[in-house]
Amino acid sequence: MLPFQIFKEIVEHTPLVSIDFVVRAPDKKVLLGKRVNRPAKEYWFVPGGRILKNETFKESFERLLDEELGLKVSDIKIKPLGVYQHFYEDSFSTDSFGTHYIVLAYELNLSSEMYSFPCIQHSDYKWINVNKLLKSNMVHEHTKWYFLNNKNADHGLHDFLCETQ
């Protein structure tokens, strides 16, 4: 684990790479956790976490599935949702700088609804339908983006690149 001061400097000056899981039960409800840490503290958010230095993508995916959800890859159906950018005005630190994440998002479809979760980053969990999720002020906007069109990181990039050619 990185010393606090080094990690603080990294967050202040570089983007972090993370994986988010949009977990769906058979009834299509989505799993959210209430965050205990900054950024997005006290908001309902999808489970996920950072990719660590020298950790392969496969290793981080499997670690986060286990740490955040207590799942194995063999337990679920996985669908990539795309790459997203999350910008926050705050960070894990109390210093006045924001956090920038590059997020690889995946939808996980479960064969049954789960009722027990490891509580590492979340104080509580709940299943919610997408319409309620989109209307709630306590669900973070970055979680809502996974259910809205044109919110992924490359939206508009193709048009921009074509205009500059």
Protein Blocks (a to p, Z undefined) as FASTA:
>chain_A
ZZfklmmmmmmmmccdddddddddfkopacddddfbdehihiacdedddddehiafklmm
mmmmmmmnopafklpccddfbjcddddfbdfbfbdcdddddddddddddfbdcfbdcdfk
bcbdcdddfklmmmpmkbcfklmmmmcghkafkgoklmmmmmmZZ
